[in-house]
Amino acid sequence: MIRILIVSNSNKLSDYLRKFLSIEEDVSMTFCTNASKARRLFLENSYDLIIINYPLLDEKGYALCFDISEKSDASILTLIQNSEIELIQGRMEKAGIMAIPKPVHPTALYQVLKFAILTHRKLEKIRKDNGKLNHRIEEIKTINRAKCLLMENGKMSEQDAHRFLEKKAMDTQQTRLQIANAVIRRYHRR
């Protein structure tokens, strides 16, 4: 689920974003109209994408997007008046914030949002794959640690220790990791 926070006091933009984003099946949207409520929502929830339509009624400048950028890895997209974009765009880009000048054509906004959503999905897949790889690495480390204990304390060769873990796992219908953890516990009690 892609969680999106939309901060805008423009009903027209909010309605457009609601219409466009509701097409996406895995999107959850939260709307608010001012910076103070956005800050409160940000503290209470986790968001993947934050869209801020400037100016905001209760805040001058662009503090909200910079505050969120410092405290989150969410993608941040800001819509800023064309007359102000050159003054702030460089600073925003350094903070990892995408600044789009207004007025913006709906098709261009659609493409930017679609790209942000696709990028988020790809990053989530990479994070998930990375998590699986890290889990597998930890599993291998544990099994190797058990092998070392068997080699040191059980006077086995590496092949014998490997075979012992494999055979014990098959005989007891457990995983090699479960057997390795049992071996580690057994030798650590001594």
N, C-alpha and C positions, 0 to 999 in steps of 0.2 A: 504494500500500500504506500503510495506516494502522498505524503502529507504536505499540503500547501497552505501557507498563510498569505492572505491578500489584504493589504492595507491601502485603502482608497476611500476618499470622501466623494468620489464620483460614482453615482449609481449606474451611469451609462457604461463605464468601464467594468464595474463589478458584474453587471448583467452580462456583458460580452464574455468575460472570463468564466462566469458560471456556465454559460451556454457552451462555450468551447470545451472547457475542462470536464464537463459532465459526460462528454462523448468518451473520454478515457475511462476504462473499466476499473482501474486500480488507483483512483485519485480521491483523496479526501480533502475538502476545502473548508477553510475557516476564514470568514470575512470580518474585518473591523474597519472603523472609519477614522481612527486617530492613533497617534504614537503611544500614548499612555496605555491604552488597551492592548496595543500590539506588544508592548514590553511585558505586560502582565501575562498575556497568552504565551509569549515566547518563554517566559520563566516556568510556566506550568506545563508546557507541552514541548514535544520535539517536532521540528519541521524539516522537510527535505528541500523545499523551495519556498522562498519568500519573495513576494512581488510587492513593491512599494511604489505607489503613484504619488509623486510629489507635485505641488506642495501639500503638506498636512496642516490642518487647521490649528492644532495645538503645539506645533513645534516649528521653529524657524531653522533653516539649514538642513543638514543631512545626518545629524547625529544618530538617528535610529539605525540606519543601514550600517554605519561604522561600528556601533555598539554590538549589533547582532553579528557582524562579520568577525569581531574579536572573540566572541563567545561561542561560535557555532561553526560547523563545517557545511551548513546549508548553502545551497546556491541562492544568490541574491540578485534579483533583477529590479532595477529602478527605472521609472519613467520620469524624465526631467524635461522641463521647458527647454526648447532648442536654444534660447538666448543664454541659458546658464550652463549648458553641457560642456563647453570648452573650459570653463573655470574649474569644474569639479571632476571631469572624466578621468584625468590622469591619476588623481588621488584614489578614486574609486577602483580603477583597474589594479593599482598596487595592492589594494585591500581585497582583491578578488571579487569585486562587485561589478556586474554588468550594467552599464548606463545606456539607456535608449532615449534618444531625443523625441520630444512630443512637438507637434502631433505625429503620431505613428500610424501608418496604414494598417488596417486590421490584418491583411495578409502577411505583412512583415512581422507583426506581433505574433500571429499564429505560428509562423515558421520558427521564431525564436523560442516560443514556449514548447513547441513540439520537439525542437532540438534539446532543450533543457530536460524534458521528460525522458527522451530516448537516452540521453547521456546518463541520467540518474539510474535508469534501468540497467544500463551496461555496467555502471559502477557497482550497483548492488550485486550483480552477478559476479563481478570480480571479487568483491568482498566476501561473498558466500564461498566461492572457490578457494580464496585465500584462507578462509576459516577452516575449510576441509583439509587443505594442505598442512596448515599449522597443527591441526588435530592429528593428522597422520605422522608428522614429524615427531610430535610428543609421544605417540604410540611407539614409533621406532626407537626413540631414546629409552623409553621404559623397557622395551624388550631387550635392547642392547645392554642396559644396566643389569637386568636379570641374568643375561648370558655371562657378563663379567663376574657377577657374584657366584654363579655356578662354576665358572672356570677357577676362581680363586678359592672358594670354600668347598666345592664339590670335586675339585681336581679333575675337571673335564676339559677337553679341547673345545675350541669354538664350534666345530662341527657337532661334537657330542652335545654341547649345551643347546645348540639350535635344534638338533634332533629331539632332545629331551622335551623342550618347550612344545614342539610340533606334536609329538606323540601324546604328551600329557593333555594337550588341548583336544586332540581327537578322541582320546579314551574317555575324557570327562565331559565331552560335548560343551566345551567352553572355548572362548577365544584365546589366542596367544597372549593378548594383553591381560586378560584375567589371570592366566597362569603366571605371567611375568610379575604381576602385582603380588600374587601369593608368594612367589619365590623371594621377592624383595622384602615383604613383611616377615617371612620366616627367618631370613638372615639378619634382619635388623633387630629382631628380638634378642638375639644372642649377645 
